[in-house]
Amino acid sequence: MKKVLIVACLAALIASCTDATRAKFGGYGDEFKIEMVNCDGTIARTWISSGKVQSEKNSDGYYFKEKETGKLIEVTGRLIITKL
């Protein structure tokens, strides 16, 4: 009975999440395209991540592992992040 109650509570919590919240949790292991945008709207640089793009608490930047080189990239500024 206790297991059924726990499963029911977890299901209720998951169902109450918004689509965006569920997508955010489900993004681990997916590739993302990160584009850095110049002031004039042109794309200055583009990367493909090998996994989720992260942001630290109280930070305006993002970090990710680049798929091509395997290196850690840390960026800040005007960015467009798209799940591939």
C-alpha positions in Angstrom: 0.0 0.0 0.0 2.9 2.3 0.8 4.4 1.8 -2.6 1.1 2.6 -4.3 0.9 5.9 -2.3 4.4 6.9 -3.2 3.8 6.2 -6.9 0.6 8.2 -6.9 2.3 11.1 -5.3 5.1 11.1 -7.8 2.7 10.9 -10.7 0.8 13.9 -9.3 4.0 15.9 -9.0 5.0 15.0 -12.6 1.6 15.8 -13.9 1.6 19.2 -12.2 4.8 20.3 -13.9 4.5 22.5 -17.0 5.6 21.3 -20.4 8.7 23.6 -20.1 9.7 22.1 -16.8 9.4 18.5 -18.1 11.4 19.4 -21.2 14.1 21.0 -19.0 14.4 17.8 -16.9 14.4 15.6 -20.1 17.2 17.5 -21.8 20.1 15.5 -20.3 22.1 13.8 -23.0 20.5 15.7 -25.8 22.4 18.0 -28.2 21.9 21.7 -28.3 22.9 24.4 -30.7 24.3 27.5 -29.0 24.5 30.7 -31.1 26.2 33.9 -29.9 24.4 36.9 -31.4 26.2 40.2 -32.2 24.6 43.6 -31.4 23.5 43.9 -35.1 21.7 40.6 -34.9 24.2 38.5 -36.9 25.5 35.2 -35.5 29.1 35.6 -34.2 29.8 32.0 -33.3 27.9 28.6 -33.2 28.6 25.5 -31.1 26.9 22.1 -30.8 26.9 20.7 -27.2 27.3 17.0 -26.4 24.7 17.3 -23.7 22.7 19.7 -21.6 23.6 23.4 -21.5 23.9 24.5 -17.8 23.7 27.8 -16.0 25.0 28.2 -12.5 22.9 29.9 -9.8 23.5 33.7 -9.6 25.3 33.7 -13.0 24.5 35.3 -16.3 26.5 32.7 -18.3 26.2 29.2 -19.5 28.5 26.3 -19.8 28.5 23.1 -21.9 30.8 20.4 -23.4 31.4 21.1 -27.1 30.6 18.0 -29.2 33.4 18.6 -31.8 36.4 19.2 -29.4 35.1 17.7 -26.1 36.2 20.9 -24.4 34.3 22.8 -21.7 32.9 26.1 -23.2 31.7 28.9 -20.9 29.8 31.8 -22.6 27.8 34.9 -21.7 26.0 37.5 -23.7 23.1 37.3 -26.2 22.6 33.6 -26.9 20.1 31.5 -28.7 20.0 27.9 -27.3 18.0 25.4 -29.4 17.5 21.7 -28.6 18.4 19.6 -31.6 
